[in-house]
């Protein structure tokens, strides 16, 4: 795991260096070093996406495959596993919150947020995202697709849920989560990760699971 000195050294490498870590806006390295530790704090961005209440009287499994999802993997378009704006607009609402304003998350509610920072990991680093205990103690749970794969580039989508008893106000620009980074053996790959390139929180289709489809089909 990288410590504060290691992280700052990676941030300070020249553009084009294959081991360079990029975080924009760049974190305060003097504060990072003085605090020590092994993580970098990230801030909340200004875009949110909330789910619209369902009007259906019947429960529906969200993972129910749709025609596109059922196509063989080699026939899917390259971005089929990514967000589909048309479908997102039908079942969610997008919100933009300015700096200095709050987004109020009520008890039992869930919203997708995004980090203010844009991250670019080299192929020699991976990591994971964790919430901050100071927010967790107020009932705000911060979960993500916790693993950061080598080559990832983009803003992180955050899954924010209020499991407490009182509303929680969250503000763009506040420290919302932290990332821990690990060195991995160098590899040759052009992959930038499935969720790279996103600036807004988005919903993604689950990956096709042949075994799950077979198990479910056997009980129909």
N, C-alpha and C positions, 0 to 999 in steps of 0.2 A: 504494500500500500504506500502511496506517495505521501510524504509529510509536507509541511508548509514550504520548506526550502526546495524540495523537489518540484512542487507545483509551480513556484515562482520561476525556477530555472527553465521549466518547460514553456511557460508563458513568455519568457525572454528570448527564446530562440528566434532566429531570423525567419521571415516568411519564405516558404519553400523548403525549409528543413523538414524531413519526413517525421521527426519526433516532436514537432511543435504542437502545443496545445493552444487553442485560441478561444477566448471568452470575451464577447463584446456586448456591453461595455466591459472594459477590463477591470477586474477586482482591485481593490486597494491592497497592493502587495505588502506595504509596510504594516498595515493592520493585520494582514494574514500571518506575517512572520511573528509579530509581537504576540498574537494570540496563540501561536503554535497549533498543535492539532493536526488533523489529517483531512480536513474537508474545506470546501469552498461554499460559502453561502450564495444563494441565488435569490433574485427579487421577483415579485409578482408583476406580470405584465398587465396590459389594459384590456385584453379581449377575454370574454367569457362565453360559454355556451351552456344553456340550461335545457333540461328536458321539459317538453310540454306535457301536462297531465293527460292521461289517456281517457278517451270517452268510451272505450270498448267495455262491454260487460263480461267479456271472456278473457281469461288469462291466456297469453300467447308467449311461447318461448322465443326470446329475442334471437337465439341462435338458429331459429328455423331457417334452413337454406332457401335462398331465392334463385330464380333461373340463372342469373349470372354466376352466383356462388357455386352452382352445381356443375358448371362447365369443367371439363378437364383442365388441370392446372396449366398445361402447356398451351391452351388456347385463350387463356385470360389475357387481357391487355396488361401492360407493365404496371399500370397504377391501380389495378383492380383491387389490391389489398389495402389501398389507401382510402382516404376520405372521399365520399361521394357527396358533393355539395347539394345536389338536388334532394337526395334522401335526408340529409341533415336538416335542410330547411323545412321539411315536412314534419319532423318529430322533435325539433329543437328550436330554440330561439337564441340569437346571437346578441351579445351586449358589449358595448364599448364604454369603459369607465375612464374618465380623465384623471390625471394626477391631481391629488387634493380632494378627490371624491371617494366614496366608499361603495362597496358591493356588500349588501347585508345577506348573510347566509343563515336562514332560520333553522331551528332544530329539525332534524330529520330530512333536510334538503341536501341535494347533491348538485354540483356544478363543475364543469370543466374550465380550468384556467390555463395559463401559459406563462412561462418565464419571460422576464424582460430581456434576459441575456440570450444571445445566439452562441451556441457552443460548436466547436469543431474539434473532434478527437482524432489523433493520428491512429494509424493501424497498430501502434504499439501500446495503446492505452484502452482500457475498458473501465467501467465503473458502475455505481448504483446510486440511486437517489433516496434520500430519507427526509422525513418531516422534521420540524424543530419541536423539541419537547415543550418549549415555552408556549407554543400554540396548541399542542396536543393537550395540555393541561386545562385548556379552556374548551375542549371538546372538538377542536378542528383536526380532523384526520386528513393527512396529505399523502396520497398514494399515487404512484405512477406506474407505468410499465417500467418497473424499478431498475432493470438492467440497461446500461448504456453500452452499446456494442462499439467495437473499434470502427473508426471511420464515420461515426455519426456526425451529422452537421445539421443544426436547426435549433429552434426553440423547443423546450420540453413542455409537453402537455401534462397538466397536473389534474388529478382527480380529487376534488375537495368535497368533503362531507362533514356536516355538523352533527356529531353524535352526542352533543351535550344537551343541556336543558334550556339554554338561553341563546338568543340570536348573537351571531359573531359578525362584526364588521371587518372586512378585509380591504386593504387599500393598495392600488397599484404603486409599485416602488418599495413596498415593505419586504423585508427578508422573509421568505416563505418556505424555503427548503435548503438542503445542502447536498453536495455530491462528494462521494469518495471515489478516488481513482486508483487503479491498479495497473502495474506494468504487466504486459503479456509478451510471450515470445514473438519476435518479429515475423510477419507473414506477408506474402505477396498477394494483394487483393485490391480490386477497385471498388469493392462494396462500400456504400456510405450508409447502409442501414435502411430498413423498411420505412421508418418514420422520419427520415431526413428531409430537410427542406421546408418544414412547416413553420409558419409564423403565427398562426391562430390555432386555438384548440379545435380538434376535429374528431369525429367518430370514424373508426375504421372497421371494415368487415373482418370477422374472424377468419382465420385460415381454414382451408378445407381439411377436414379430418376424416379420412377414409374409414378408420376403425370405428369412430363414433357413428358414422352413417350406417355401417354394417350392423352394429349393435342395436341401433334404434330400429332398423328395418326388420331385424329378427323378431321384434316384439310387436309388430303391427299386424 
